[in-house]
Amino acid sequence: MIKRIQLFFEDHAFGVCAYLGEKFGIATSSIRLFFIYTSFLTLGSPVVIYLAFAFVLNIRGHLRKRSSIWDL
């Protein structure tokens, strides 16, 4: 049961922590813990930053998938 919940959140977590981990060479679990601890200490403001970053990554992914008019 717990493993299913963990897999659900890992599949739907936007990939922000994984992206930052790859970019800076830091373990993904360390970045996740950082977001969790700072969210508790600052009453949720890193969650807003996380969601904004996820939005930017999502938009970036859609812009890269654009096809030219000649591909039709």
C-alpha positions as CSV (number, residue, x, y, z in Angstrom):
1,M,0.0,0.0,0.0
2,I,2.7,2.5,1.0
3,K,4.8,1.5,-2.1
4,R,1.8,2.2,-4.4
5,I,1.4,5.7,-2.8
6,Q,5.1,6.4,-3.2
7,L,5.0,5.4,-6.9
8,F,1.9,7.5,-7.5
9,F,3.6,10.6,-6.1
10,E,6.9,9.9,-7.9
11,D,5.1,9.6,-11.2
12,H,3.0,12.7,-10.7
13,A,5.5,15.0,-9.0
14,F,6.4,17.0,-12.2
15,G,10.1,15.9,-12.1
16,V,11.3,19.1,-10.6
17,C,13.6,17.4,-8.0
18,A,14.9,15.0,-10.6
19,Y,15.7,17.8,-13.0
20,L,17.5,19.9,-10.3
21,G,19.4,16.8,-9.2
22,E,20.6,16.1,-12.7
23,K,21.5,19.7,-13.3
24,F,23.5,20.3,-10.1
25,G,24.7,16.7,-9.5
26,I,22.9,16.3,-6.2
27,A,20.9,13.3,-5.1
28,T,17.2,13.7,-5.8
29,S,16.3,12.6,-2.2
30,S,18.4,15.4,-0.8
31,I,16.5,18.0,-2.8
32,R,13.1,16.5,-1.8
33,L,14.1,16.7,1.8
34,F,15.2,20.3,1.4
35,F,11.8,21.2,-0.1
36,I,10.0,19.4,2.7
37,Y,12.0,20.9,5.6
38,T,11.9,24.4,4.2
39,S,8.2,24.1,3.6
40,F,7.7,23.4,7.3
41,L,10.0,26.1,8.4
42,T,8.6,28.9,6.1
43,L,5.0,27.8,6.2
44,G,4.8,26.6,2.6
45,S,6.5,29.2,0.5
46,P,8.9,26.7,-1.2
47,V,5.8,24.8,-2.4
48,V,4.9,27.9,-4.4
49,I,8.4,28.0,-5.9
50,Y,8.2,24.3,-6.6
51,L,4.9,24.7,-8.5
52,A,6.2,27.7,-10.4
53,F,9.3,25.7,-11.4
54,A,7.1,22.8,-12.5
55,F,5.0,25.1,-14.6
56,V,8.1,26.5,-16.3
57,L,9.4,22.9,-17.0
58,N,6.1,21.9,-18.4
59,I,5.9,24.9,-20.7
60,R,9.5,24.3,-21.8
61,G,8.7,20.7,-22.7
62,H,5.7,21.8,-24.8
63,L,7.8,24.5,-26.6
64,R,10.5,22.0,-27.5
65,K,7.9,19.6,-29.1
66,R,6.8,22.1,-31.6
67,S,6.9,20.9,-35.2
68,S,7.6,23.1,-38.2
69,I,5.0,23.7,-40.9
70,W,7.1,21.6,-43.2
71,D,6.7,18.4,-41.1
72,L,3.0,18.2,-41.9
